[in-house]
């Protein structure tokens, strides 16, 4: 349980539109001029229908439509979009957003995640999630959220792998693309982050990967034991 005494709580500052540096990836504020070419390639690559199935956007396979979305998304304060840039190539291989930003209560969510084929299921994708969470808690946020369509089994599996706690189901929460969405809610809270952070740092260390890039220990294996 967290300390219920919050008489001195004064809220936190909204996240800034500035680059977050990592070991494998950088998170750069989305810029239509800088990121459009490589991000369009990632978004429109084979399998785009599957990647966009649970996103609010339709598959971004037409350049004009994609450029219009990029212009709007680059200027949005919430969701606040970032490009996930591979440090070894300088290419944007995905994008994600900080959203539903509640600075008054110290709550923030990661969402609108699209990790292209070169990023998905890599250490860079895990680091991209880690960098958002680490920024949130270092900035004083109390709660970091992950939400997804309850039918999105890969997203729910990813939330568990990343150390989020499942909190419940919001039935008939949204209408998305003409269909009902029951929303699964997950969170990490500030008291949990120090041990989770140490796990991420251990997993992301270069020593945890062999010469072929395969992990020696999985993130799930390193996760601290939960106490219910």
C-alpha positions as CSV (number, residue, x, y, z in Angstrom):
1,X,0.0,0.0,0.0
2,X,1.2,3.5,-0.7
3,X,1.2,6.3,1.9
4,X,-2.2,7.8,2.0
5,X,-1.0,11.1,3.4
6,X,-0.8,13.4,0.5
7,X,-1.4,16.7,2.2
8,X,1.8,18.2,0.6
9,X,0.9,16.9,-2.9
10,X,1.0,19.7,-5.4
11,X,0.8,17.8,-8.7
12,X,3.6,17.5,-11.3
13,X,4.6,19.2,-14.5
14,X,3.4,17.9,-17.9
15,X,6.0,16.1,-19.9
16,X,8.2,18.2,-22.1
17,X,8.6,17.9,-25.9
18,X,12.3,16.9,-25.7
19,X,14.4,13.9,-26.7
20,X,14.7,11.0,-24.3
21,X,18.0,9.3,-24.8
22,X,18.5,5.5,-24.4
23,X,21.2,3.0,-25.1
24,X,19.6,1.4,-28.1
25,X,16.9,3.9,-29.0
26,X,16.1,7.5,-28.6
27,X,12.6,8.9,-28.2
28,X,12.4,12.0,-30.3
29,X,9.4,14.4,-30.3
30,X,7.5,13.5,-33.4
31,X,8.5,15.8,-36.3
32,X,6.8,15.6,-39.6
33,X,9.9,16.8,-41.5
34,X,12.4,14.6,-39.7
35,X,10.6,11.3,-39.2
36,X,8.0,11.0,-42.0
37,X,10.0,9.0,-44.5
38,X,11.3,6.3,-42.2
39,X,8.2,6.1,-40.1
40,X,6.0,5.7,-43.2
41,X,8.1,2.8,-44.3
42,X,7.7,1.2,-40.8
43,X,4.0,1.9,-40.7
44,X,3.2,0.7,-44.2
45,X,5.4,-2.4,-44.2
46,X,3.9,-5.9,-44.7
47,X,1.6,-6.8,-41.9
48,X,0.3,-3.2,-41.4
49,X,-3.3,-4.4,-41.1
50,X,-2.4,-6.5,-38.1
51,X,-0.4,-3.7,-36.5
52,X,-3.2,-1.2,-36.9
53,X,-6.0,-3.6,-35.9
54,X,-6.4,-2.2,-32.4
55,X,-5.2,1.4,-33.1
56,X,-7.7,4.2,-33.6
57,X,-6.2,4.9,-37.1
58,X,-6.8,2.8,-40.2
59,X,-3.6,1.3,-41.8
60,X,-1.3,4.0,-42.9
61,X,-0.5,2.8,-46.4
62,X,-1.2,5.9,-48.4
63,X,1.4,8.6,-48.2
64,X,-0.9,11.6,-48.4
65,X,-3.1,10.3,-45.6
66,X,0.0,9.4,-43.6
67,X,1.5,12.9,-44.0
68,X,-1.7,14.6,-43.0
69,X,-1.8,12.4,-39.8
70,X,1.9,13.2,-39.1
71,X,1.2,17.0,-39.3
72,X,-1.6,16.7,-36.8
73,X,0.1,14.3,-34.5
74,X,3.3,16.3,-34.4
75,X,1.4,19.3,-33.1
76,X,-0.7,17.4,-30.5
77,X,0.0,18.1,-26.8
78,X,-2.0,15.1,-25.7
79,X,-1.4,12.5,-27.0
80,X,2.2,13.7,-27.0
81,X,3.9,11.6,-29.7
82,X,7.5,10.5,-29.9
83,X,9.3,8.6,-32.7
84,X,11.3,5.6,-31.6
85,X,14.6,6.1,-33.4
86,X,17.2,3.3,-33.7
87,X,20.5,4.8,-32.5
88,X,22.5,2.6,-34.8
89,X,20.7,3.7,-38.0
90,X,19.1,7.0,-37.1
91,X,15.8,5.7,-38.5
92,X,12.4,6.1,-36.9
93,X,11.2,2.5,-36.6
94,X,8.0,3.2,-34.6
95,X,6.1,5.7,-32.6
96,X,4.3,5.9,-29.2
97,X,2.7,8.6,-27.1
98,X,2.3,9.8,-23.6
99,X,-1.4,10.5,-23.2
100,X,-4.3,11.1,-20.9
101,X,-1.8,13.3,-19.0
102,X,-3.3,14.1,-15.6
103,X,-0.5,16.3,-14.0
104,X,-2.8,17.3,-11.2
105,X,-3.1,13.7,-9.9
106,X,0.2,12.4,-11.2
107,X,-1.3,9.9,-13.7
108,X,0.0,9.3,-17.2
109,X,-0.5,6.6,-19.9
110,X,1.5,5.1,-22.7
111,X,-0.5,4.4,-25.8
112,X,-0.9,4.7,-29.5
113,X,2.0,2.3,-29.8
114,X,3.1,1.3,-33.3
115,X,6.4,-0.6,-33.4
116,X,7.4,-1.5,-37.0
117,X,8.9,-4.8,-38.1
118,X,12.5,-3.7,-37.4
119,X,11.6,-2.7,-33.8
120,X,8.9,-5.1,-32.6
121,X,10.1,-7.8,-30.2
122,X,13.6,-6.3,-29.9
123,X,15.5,-4.9,-27.0
124,X,14.8,-1.4,-28.5
125,X,11.1,-1.8,-28.1
126,X,11.5,-2.8,-24.4
127,X,13.8,0.1,-23.9
128,X,11.2,2.5,-25.5
129,X,8.7,1.4,-22.9
130,X,11.3,1.6,-20.1
131,X,12.3,5.2,-21.1
132,X,8.7,6.4,-20.9
133,X,8.1,4.8,-17.5
134,X,11.4,6.0,-16.1
135,X,10.7,9.5,-17.3
136,X,7.2,9.4,-15.7
137,X,8.4,8.3,-12.3
138,X,11.5,10.5,-12.3
139,X,9.2,13.4,-13.0
140,X,7.1,12.6,-9.9
141,X,4.1,10.8,-11.4
142,X,2.4,8.3,-9.1
143,X,0.8,6.1,-11.7
144,X,1.8,4.8,-15.2
145,X,-1.0,3.2,-17.2
146,X,-1.4,0.7,-20.1
147,X,-4.8,0.1,-21.6
148,X,-5.9,-2.0,-24.5
149,X,-8.8,-3.7,-26.2
150,X,-9.6,-6.8,-24.2
151,X,-9.4,-8.9,-27.4
152,X,-5.9,-7.7,-28.0
153,X,-4.1,-10.7,-26.5
154,X,-0.6,-9.8,-27.6
155,X,-1.0,-6.3,-25.9
156,X,-2.2,-7.9,-22.7
157,X,0.7,-10.4,-22.7
158,X,3.1,-7.5,-23.3
159,X,1.7,-5.5,-20.4
160,X,2.3,-8.5,-18.1
161,X,5.8,-9.0,-19.4
162,X,6.6,-5.3,-18.8
163,X,5.6,-5.6,-15.2
164,X,2.1,-3.9,-15.2
165,X,-0.6,-5.1,-12.9
166,X,-4.0,-6.0,-14.4
167,X,-6.7,-4.0,-12.6
168,X,-9.9,-5.0,-14.3
169,X,-12.1,-4.7,-17.3
170,X,-14.2,-1.6,-18.4
171,X,-17.0,-3.2,-20.3
172,X,-18.4,-1.3,-23.3
173,X,-15.9,1.4,-22.7
174,X,-15.4,2.7,-26.3
175,X,-16.7,2.4,-29.8
176,X,-13.6,2.1,-32.1
177,X,-13.9,1.7,-35.9
178,X,-17.5,0.7,-35.6
179,X,-17.2,-2.0,-33.0
180,X,-17.4,-2.3,-29.2
181,X,-14.3,-2.2,-27.2
182,X,-14.1,-3.6,-23.7
183,X,-10.9,-2.1,-22.2
184,X,-8.4,-4.0,-20.1
185,X,-6.6,-1.7,-17.6
186,X,-3.1,-2.2,-16.3
187,X,-0.8,0.0,-14.2
188,X,2.5,0.4,-12.5
189,X,2.6,2.7,-9.4
190,X,5.5,4.6,-8.0
191,X,6.2,2.3,-5.1
192,X,6.7,-0.6,-7.5
193,X,9.1,1.2,-9.9
194,X,12.4,1.0,-8.0
195,X,12.5,-2.8,-8.1
196,X,11.0,-2.9,-11.7
197,X,13.5,-0.3,-12.8
198,X,16.4,-2.4,-11.5
199,X,15.0,-5.4,-13.5
200,X,14.9,-3.4,-16.7
201,X,18.4,-2.1,-16.2
202,X,19.7,-5.6,-15.7
203,X,17.8,-7.0,-18.7
204,X,18.9,-4.1,-21.0
205,X,22.5,-4.5,-20.1
206,X,24.7,-5.5,-23.1
207,X,26.0,-8.4,-21.0
208,X,22.5,-10.0,-21.1
209,X,22.8,-10.6,-24.8
210,X,25.1,-13.0,-26.7
211,X,27.0,-12.2,-29.9
212,X,23.9,-13.0,-32.0
213,X,21.8,-10.6,-29.9
214,X,19.8,-13.3,-28.2
215,X,18.9,-12.7,-24.6
216,X,20.5,-14.8,-21.9
217,X,17.8,-14.1,-19.3
218,X,14.3,-13.0,-20.2
219,X,12.6,-10.0,-18.7
220,X,10.0,-12.3,-17.2
221,X,12.6,-14.4,-15.5
222,X,14.2,-11.4,-13.9
223,X,10.9,-9.7,-12.7
224,X,10.6,-9.4,-8.9
225,X,8.2,-11.8,-7.3
226,X,4.8,-10.2,-6.7
227,X,3.3,-10.1,-3.3
228,X,-0.5,-10.1,-3.4
